[in-house]
């Protein structure tokens, strides 16, 4: 039994062709782009932009978004080639299985839990915060012990400070509700996602258009504040550190690849969905950050978890504040939806390979969805959303995603060397430059994250290695043929 045994692409494609027994192909190219935009625009844009500006980059946070987008673009080009030649559910896990063998596939599959499951939990906590703001505008106040985790300090809009509660109930509610929607079916989930995407993109554009006329150009001086002498505190290193912070805002475009087995025409739809959503969101992000730092001096965003609302107040359109919060809630909702969908598809695929119990691979007789996996992650993600502070979740998500991107870029180099004859509907341009550049940029962004993020990543991956040798290696189908 070899831990490096690869799964042939022929076998992967034959498994995907068993559509009558597996997932339904219902997603068009347009739906895939909407799926990507739905996963990307959310907590990163509406919460982390102000923090990155105040603590790292100043008005040059727009350049931080560009740098983060460059890293994502390199990885996205590699994802697009893989998704077009291996249109199977499982994302980077499946690609690694075909190129680097079973053990590396397990490593990246386990790592994707950090991106998708904990990403959904992170956004769920942020969703809860904005919901409280909305309730406050209508005079509704929930019991303090039901809106905050035990190890978290929460400051409400009225100035009240909660030093740890019992549980974050709103965060658990949104995770449970969306998990149940996913069980109903991919097409129904995509329809809901399309509506939410239109709503939040409209509000982002309105913010840019309405805010542009109130920009004070003095707020852009200096555009790149002088470095304080500490790496990451302004200057060029601050732009890099800011990119590591706002990288969370780009997490999700690779979730499109997890739906490859449900795409009508994956060879065409996958590249369009991945790269199209990334381009659209990068343009919106840069314009949004430019307007936001033009409305308010970047120093005022220090410690502000709701920078979009703070900046928008300078426009004088106060009557639109409630609508802005509702749209942000919609944005968060679609992100959680896609994250939960992506995670369930990864575990579904790992289960079909025997690396996880068959429980995770069961398909609902009526809805044709991996419903038991959805229920499992409803509980798993709810526990993190309800009891873990958002600050501890965010960096784990970023470093886990960056590691996945690094492995996908390496996979393209391996694939071109070992399997040049496999048909590719889309080919990553300028190989080996693009994948190597993707590795360099993503490792650099990992380096910019706090040291405790590396420690948590190491502990999490060590647990995964133990689980693989205890269960996965012994039950692997490809190793027990």
C-alpha positions as CSV (number, residue, x, y, z in Angstrom):
1,X,0.0,0.0,0.0
2,X,1.6,3.2,-1.2
3,X,0.7,6.6,0.2
4,X,1.9,8.2,-3.0
5,X,-0.4,6.2,-5.3
6,X,-2.2,8.5,-7.8
7,X,-5.7,8.3,-9.0
8,X,-5.9,8.1,-12.8
9,X,-7.7,10.9,-14.6
10,X,-9.6,8.2,-16.6
11,X,-11.0,6.8,-13.3
12,X,-11.9,10.3,-12.1
13,X,-13.8,11.1,-15.3
14,X,-15.6,7.8,-15.3
15,X,-16.8,8.4,-11.7
16,X,-18.1,11.9,-12.8
17,X,-20.0,10.3,-15.7
18,X,-22.2,8.3,-13.4
19,X,-24.6,11.2,-13.2
20,X,-27.6,9.0,-12.6
21,X,-26.0,7.9,-9.3
22,X,-24.3,11.1,-8.3
23,X,-24.7,14.9,-8.3
24,X,-26.9,16.6,-10.8
25,X,-25.4,18.9,-13.6
26,X,-27.5,22.1,-13.2
27,X,-25.0,25.0,-13.1
28,X,-24.4,27.2,-16.2
29,X,-21.3,29.4,-16.8
30,X,-23.3,32.4,-15.6
31,X,-24.3,30.6,-12.4
32,X,-20.7,29.6,-11.8
33,X,-19.6,33.2,-12.0
34,X,-22.4,34.2,-9.6
35,X,-21.3,31.3,-7.4
36,X,-17.7,32.8,-7.3
37,X,-18.8,36.3,-6.7
38,X,-21.2,35.1,-4.0
39,X,-18.3,33.4,-2.2
40,X,-15.9,36.3,-2.6
41,X,-17.7,39.5,-1.7
42,X,-18.5,39.5,1.9
43,X,-16.7,39.8,5.3
44,X,-13.3,40.6,3.9
45,X,-14.5,43.7,2.0
46,X,-17.0,45.0,4.5
47,X,-14.9,44.4,7.7
48,X,-11.2,44.0,7.0
49,X,-10.6,46.8,4.5
50,X,-10.6,49.4,7.3
51,X,-8.4,47.4,9.6
52,X,-5.8,46.9,6.8
53,X,-5.8,50.6,6.0
54,X,-5.5,51.7,9.7
55,X,-2.9,49.2,10.8
56,X,-0.8,48.5,7.7
57,X,-1.2,50.3,4.4
58,X,-3.1,53.6,4.8
59,X,-4.8,54.7,1.6
60,X,-2.5,52.3,-0.3
61,X,-4.8,49.5,0.9
62,X,-5.9,49.6,-2.8
63,X,-2.5,48.3,-3.7
64,X,-2.8,45.6,-1.0
65,X,-5.9,44.4,-2.8
66,X,-4.0,44.4,-6.1
67,X,-1.2,42.4,-4.6
68,X,-3.6,39.9,-3.1
69,X,-5.4,39.6,-6.4
70,X,-2.2,38.9,-8.2
71,X,-1.5,35.9,-6.0
72,X,-5.1,34.8,-6.5
73,X,-4.8,35.3,-10.3
74,X,-1.7,33.0,-10.5
75,X,-3.5,30.4,-8.4
76,X,-6.8,30.9,-10.3
77,X,-5.1,30.2,-13.7
78,X,-3.8,26.9,-12.3
79,X,-7.2,26.1,-10.8
80,X,-8.9,26.8,-14.2
81,X,-6.6,24.3,-16.0
82,X,-7.2,21.6,-13.4
83,X,-11.0,22.2,-13.4
84,X,-11.3,22.0,-17.2
85,X,-9.4,18.7,-17.4
86,X,-10.7,17.1,-14.2
87,X,-14.3,18.3,-13.9
88,X,-15.0,16.4,-10.7
89,X,-16.2,17.5,-7.3
90,X,-13.5,18.0,-4.7
91,X,-11.5,21.0,-5.8
92,X,-7.8,21.0,-5.0
93,X,-8.2,17.6,-3.2
94,X,-9.1,15.9,-6.4
95,X,-6.3,17.7,-8.4
96,X,-3.7,16.6,-5.8
97,X,-4.9,13.0,-5.9
98,X,-4.3,12.9,-9.7
99,X,-0.9,14.6,-9.6
100,X,0.9,14.1,-6.2
101,X,-0.7,11.0,-4.8
102,X,-3.0,10.0,-2.0
103,X,-1.2,11.4,1.0
104,X,-0.8,14.9,-0.5
105,X,-4.5,14.7,-1.5
106,X,-5.4,13.9,2.0
107,X,-3.3,16.8,3.3
108,X,-4.9,19.3,1.1
109,X,-8.4,17.9,1.7
110,X,-7.9,18.2,5.4
111,X,-6.4,21.7,4.9
112,X,-9.6,22.8,3.0
113,X,-11.6,22.3,6.2
114,X,-9.7,25.4,7.4
115,X,-10.8,27.3,4.3
116,X,-14.4,26.3,3.9
117,X,-15.7,25.1,7.2
118,X,-13.9,27.6,9.4
119,X,-14.4,30.3,6.8
120,X,-18.1,29.8,7.1
121,X,-17.8,30.0,10.8
122,X,-15.8,33.2,10.6
123,X,-18.3,34.9,8.3
124,X,-21.2,33.6,10.5
125,X,-19.8,35.5,13.5
126,X,-19.5,38.7,11.4
127,X,-23.1,38.1,10.1
128,X,-24.2,38.0,13.7
129,X,-22.6,41.4,14.5
130,X,-24.3,43.2,11.6
131,X,-27.6,41.5,12.5
132,X,-27.3,43.0,16.0
133,X,-26.8,46.5,14.4
134,X,-29.9,46.0,12.3
135,X,-32.0,45.0,15.3
136,X,-30.7,47.9,17.3
137,X,-32.0,50.3,14.7
138,X,-35.5,48.9,15.4
139,X,-35.1,48.9,19.1
140,X,-34.6,45.1,19.4
141,X,-32.0,43.9,21.8
142,X,-31.2,40.2,22.4
143,X,-30.0,38.9,25.8
144,X,-26.2,39.5,26.0
145,X,-25.4,35.9,27.0
146,X,-27.0,34.7,23.7
147,X,-25.0,36.9,21.3
148,X,-21.4,36.4,22.3
149,X,-19.0,33.5,22.8
150,X,-17.6,32.8,26.2
151,X,-14.1,34.0,25.3
152,X,-15.0,37.1,23.4
153,X,-15.4,40.8,24.3
154,X,-18.2,42.5,22.3
155,X,-18.9,46.2,22.1
156,X,-22.5,47.0,21.0
157,X,-23.5,50.2,19.1
158,X,-24.9,51.8,22.2
159,X,-21.6,51.5,24.0
160,X,-22.4,48.4,26.1
161,X,-19.5,46.1,26.5
162,X,-20.1,42.4,27.0
163,X,-17.2,40.5,28.6
164,X,-18.0,37.0,27.3
165,X,-21.5,35.5,26.9
166,X,-22.7,31.9,26.7
167,X,-23.2,31.3,23.0
168,X,-23.5,33.3,19.7
169,X,-26.9,32.1,18.8
170,X,-27.5,34.3,15.7
171,X,-24.3,32.8,14.1
172,X,-25.5,29.3,14.8
173,X,-28.9,30.1,13.3
174,X,-27.6,31.3,10.0
175,X,-25.3,28.3,9.6
176,X,-28.2,25.9,10.4
177,X,-30.6,27.6,8.1
178,X,-28.2,27.6,5.1
179,X,-27.2,24.0,5.7
180,X,-30.8,22.9,5.4
181,X,-31.2,25.0,2.2
182,X,-28.2,23.1,0.7
183,X,-29.8,19.8,1.5
184,X,-32.8,20.8,-0.6
185,X,-30.6,21.0,-3.7
186,X,-27.8,22.7,-5.6
187,X,-30.2,24.4,-8.1
188,X,-32.3,25.9,-5.3
189,X,-29.2,27.0,-3.5
190,X,-27.8,28.6,-6.7
191,X,-31.0,30.5,-7.3
192,X,-30.9,31.9,-3.8
193,X,-27.2,32.8,-4.3
194,X,-27.9,34.6,-7.6
195,X,-30.5,36.8,-5.8
196,X,-28.1,37.6,-3.0
197,X,-25.2,38.3,-5.4
198,X,-27.3,40.9,-7.4
199,X,-28.3,42.6,-4.2
200,X,-24.9,43.0,-2.7
201,X,-23.1,43.9,-5.9
202,X,-25.8,46.6,-6.4
203,X,-25.0,48.1,-3.0
204,X,-21.3,48.0,-3.6
205,X,-21.7,49.9,-6.8
206,X,-24.1,52.4,-5.1
207,X,-21.5,52.9,-2.4
208,X,-18.8,53.6,-5.0
209,X,-21.1,55.9,-7.1
210,X,-22.6,57.9,-4.2
211,X,-19.4,58.1,-2.2
212,X,-17.2,59.2,-5.1
213,X,-18.6,62.8,-5.1
214,X,-17.8,63.2,-1.4
215,X,-14.1,62.1,-1.6
216,X,-11.7,64.5,0.1
217,X,-8.4,64.2,-1.8
218,X,-6.5,65.3,1.3
219,X,-7.3,61.9,2.8
220,X,-5.0,60.4,0.3
221,X,-1.9,62.3,1.6
222,X,0.4,60.5,2.1
223,X,-0.8,57.7,-0.1
224,X,1.8,55.4,1.3
225,X,2.5,56.4,4.9
226,X,6.1,56.2,6.1
227,X,7.1,53.0,7.7
228,X,7.3,53.1,11.5
229,X,10.4,50.9,11.7
230,X,8.4,47.8,12.2
231,X,7.8,45.3,9.4
232,X,4.1,45.6,8.2
233,X,3.4,49.0,9.8
234,X,3.0,51.1,6.7
235,X,5.5,51.7,3.9
236,X,6.0,49.0,1.3
237,X,6.0,46.2,3.9
238,X,2.7,47.6,5.1
239,X,1.2,47.1,1.7
240,X,2.4,43.5,1.8
241,X,1.0,43.0,5.4
242,X,-2.2,44.6,4.2
243,X,-2.4,42.2,1.4
244,X,-2.1,39.3,3.9
245,X,-5.0,40.8,5.9
246,X,-7.4,41.5,3.0
247,X,-6.5,38.2,1.4
248,X,-9.5,36.9,3.4
249,X,-11.6,39.1,1.0
250,X,-10.6,36.9,-2.0
251,X,-11.2,33.5,-0.3
252,X,-14.0,31.7,-2.1
253,X,-13.2,32.0,-5.9
254,X,-11.8,28.5,-5.7
255,X,-15.1,27.3,-4.3
256,X,-16.3,27.3,-7.9
257,X,-14.1,24.4,-8.7
258,X,-15.8,22.3,-6.0
259,X,-19.0,22.4,-8.1
260,X,-17.3,21.0,-11.3
261,X,-19.4,17.9,-11.2
262,X,-22.6,19.9,-11.1
263,X,-21.7,22.2,-14.0
264,X,-23.5,21.7,-17.3
265,X,-20.3,22.3,-19.4
266,X,-17.4,22.1,-16.9
267,X,-14.6,22.4,-19.6
268,X,-16.0,25.8,-20.6
269,X,-17.7,26.9,-17.4
270,X,-14.9,26.3,-14.9
271,X,-12.4,28.8,-16.3
272,X,-15.1,31.3,-16.9
273,X,-16.5,30.9,-13.4
274,X,-13.1,31.1,-11.6
275,X,-11.4,33.8,-13.6
276,X,-14.6,35.8,-14.3
277,X,-15.6,36.1,-10.6
278,X,-12.0,37.0,-9.7
279,X,-11.7,39.8,-12.2
280,X,-15.1,41.3,-11.3
281,X,-14.4,41.3,-7.6
282,X,-10.9,42.7,-7.9
283,X,-12.2,45.8,-9.8
284,X,-15.0,46.3,-7.3
285,X,-12.6,45.9,-4.3
286,X,-10.1,48.5,-5.6
287,X,-12.8,51.0,-6.3
288,X,-14.5,50.4,-3.0
289,X,-11.3,50.8,-1.0
290,X,-10.4,53.9,-2.9
291,X,-13.7,55.6,-2.1
292,X,-13.7,54.4,1.5
293,X,-10.3,55.8,2.3
294,X,-11.2,59.0,0.4
295,X,-14.3,59.6,2.6
296,X,-12.6,59.1,5.9
297,X,-8.9,59.5,7.1
298,X,-7.5,56.0,7.3
299,X,-6.6,56.5,11.0
300,X,-10.3,56.6,11.9
301,X,-10.7,53.0,10.9
302,X,-8.6,51.7,13.8
303,X,-10.5,49.0,15.6
304,X,-13.6,49.6,13.5
305,X,-15.3,46.3,12.5
306,X,-17.9,48.2,10.4
307,X,-15.7,50.5,8.2
308,X,-18.2,50.6,5.3
309,X,-21.0,52.0,7.6
310,X,-18.6,54.5,9.1
311,X,-17.4,55.8,5.7
312,X,-20.9,55.8,4.2
313,X,-22.1,58.1,7.0
314,X,-19.9,60.8,5.5
315,X,-22.0,60.9,2.4
316,X,-25.1,62.3,4.1
317,X,-27.2,59.5,2.8
318,X,-28.1,58.4,6.3
319,X,-31.5,57.1,5.3
320,X,-29.6,54.4,3.3
321,X,-27.7,53.1,6.3
322,X,-30.3,50.4,7.1
323,X,-30.3,49.3,3.4
324,X,-26.5,49.1,3.5
325,X,-26.6,46.8,6.6
326,X,-29.2,44.6,5.0
327,X,-27.1,44.3,1.8
328,X,-24.0,43.4,3.9
329,X,-26.0,40.7,5.7
330,X,-27.0,39.4,2.2
331,X,-23.4,39.4,1.2
332,X,-22.4,37.4,4.2
333,X,-25.2,35.0,3.7
334,X,-24.1,34.0,0.2
335,X,-20.5,33.6,1.3
336,X,-21.6,31.2,4.1
337,X,-23.8,29.3,1.6
338,X,-21.0,28.7,-0.9
339,X,-18.4,27.9,1.8
340,X,-20.7,25.2,3.3
341,X,-21.4,23.8,-0.2
342,X,-17.7,23.7,-1.0
343,X,-16.9,21.8,2.2
344,X,-19.6,19.3,1.8
345,X,-18.4,18.5,-1.8
346,X,-14.8,18.0,-0.6
347,X,-15.8,15.5,2.1
348,X,-18.2,13.8,-0.3
349,X,-15.4,13.1,-2.7
350,X,-13.0,12.0,0.0
351,X,-15.6,9.6,1.3
352,X,-16.2,8.1,-2.2
353,X,-12.4,7.4,-2.2
354,X,-12.6,5.6,1.1
355,X,-10.5,8.1,3.0
356,X,-13.5,9.0,5.2
357,X,-16.4,6.9,6.4
358,X,-19.1,6.2,3.8
359,X,-21.5,8.3,5.9
360,X,-20.1,11.4,4.1
361,X,-20.8,10.0,0.7
362,X,-24.5,9.2,1.1
363,X,-26.7,11.0,-1.5
364,X,-30.3,11.9,-0.6
365,X,-32.7,9.8,-2.7
366,X,-34.9,12.8,-3.6
367,X,-32.7,15.9,-3.5
368,X,-29.5,14.3,-4.9
369,X,-27.3,16.1,-2.4
370,X,-24.7,14.8,0.2
371,X,-27.2,15.5,3.0
372,X,-25.5,13.7,5.8
373,X,-22.3,15.7,5.1
374,X,-24.4,18.9,5.2
375,X,-25.8,17.9,8.5
376,X,-22.4,17.0,9.9
377,X,-21.0,20.4,9.0
378,X,-24.1,22.1,10.2
379,X,-23.1,20.9,13.7
380,X,-19.3,21.3,13.2
381,X,-19.4,24.8,11.9
382,X,-22.1,25.9,14.3
383,X,-19.9,24.9,17.3
384,X,-17.1,27.1,16.0
385,X,-19.4,30.0,15.1
386,X,-21.1,29.8,18.4
387,X,-18.2,29.4,20.8
388,X,-14.9,30.6,19.1
389,X,-13.9,34.4,18.8
390,X,-13.8,35.6,15.2
391,X,-10.2,36.9,15.6
392,X,-9.0,33.3,16.2
393,X,-10.8,32.0,13.1
394,X,-9.8,34.5,10.5
395,X,-6.0,33.9,10.3
396,X,-6.5,30.2,10.3
397,X,-8.7,30.5,7.3
398,X,-6.2,32.7,5.4
399,X,-3.2,30.5,6.0
400,X,-5.1,27.3,5.2
401,X,-6.3,28.8,1.9
402,X,-2.8,30.0,0.9
403,X,-1.4,26.5,1.6
404,X,-4.0,25.1,-0.7
405,X,-3.1,27.6,-3.4
406,X,0.6,26.7,-3.1
407,X,-0.1,23.0,-3.6
408,X,-2.4,23.6,-6.6
409,X,0.3,25.7,-8.3
410,X,2.9,22.9,-7.7
411,X,0.4,20.4,-9.1
412,X,0.3,22.2,-12.4
413,X,4.1,21.8,-12.7
414,X,3.8,18.1,-11.9
415,X,0.9,17.6,-14.3
416,X,2.7,19.3,-17.2
417,X,5.8,17.1,-16.6
418,X,4.1,13.7,-16.0
419,X,0.9,14.0,-18.0
420,X,1.4,16.3,-21.0
421,X,-0.9,14.2,-23.2
422,X,-4.1,14.7,-21.2
423,X,-6.6,17.0,-23.1
424,X,-7.0,20.5,-21.6
425,X,-9.9,22.7,-22.5
426,X,-8.0,25.5,-20.8
427,X,-4.2,25.8,-20.4
428,X,-2.5,27.9,-17.8
429,X,-0.4,30.4,-19.8
430,X,3.4,31.1,-19.4
431,X,4.2,27.8,-17.6
432,X,6.4,27.5,-15.5
433,X,6.4,31.2,-14.7
434,X,2.7,31.5,-13.6
435,X,2.7,28.5,-11.1
436,X,6.1,29.4,-9.7
437,X,5.0,33.0,-9.3
438,X,1.9,31.8,-7.6
439,X,3.9,29.8,-5.1
440,X,6.2,32.7,-4.3
441,X,3.4,35.2,-3.8
442,X,1.3,32.9,-1.7
443,X,4.3,31.9,0.5
444,X,5.2,35.5,1.0
445,X,1.6,36.3,2.1
446,X,1.7,33.4,4.5
447,X,5.0,34.8,5.9
448,X,3.2,38.1,6.6
449,X,0.6,36.4,8.9
450,X,1.1,36.2,12.7
451,X,3.3,33.4,14.1
452,X,0.4,31.9,16.0
453,X,-1.3,31.2,12.7
454,X,1.6,28.9,11.7
455,X,1.4,27.1,15.1
456,X,-2.3,26.4,14.6
457,X,-1.8,25.3,11.1
458,X,0.9,22.8,12.3
459,X,-1.3,21.4,15.0
460,X,-4.3,21.0,12.7
461,X,-2.2,19.3,10.0
462,X,-0.6,17.0,12.6
463,X,-4.1,15.9,13.6
464,X,-4.9,15.3,10.0
465,X,-1.8,13.1,9.4
466,X,-2.7,11.0,12.5
467,X,-6.3,10.5,11.2
468,X,-5.0,9.5,7.7
469,X,-2.7,6.7,9.1
470,X,-5.3,5.5,11.6
471,X,-8.3,5.4,9.1
472,X,-7.7,6.8,5.6
473,X,-4.7,4.7,4.5
474,X,-6.3,1.4,5.7
475,X,-9.6,2.1,4.0
476,X,-8.4,3.8,0.8
477,X,-10.2,2.2,-2.2
478,X,-7.3,2.8,-4.6
479,X,-4.9,1.1,-2.2
480,X,-7.2,-1.8,-1.7
481,X,-8.1,-2.7,-5.3
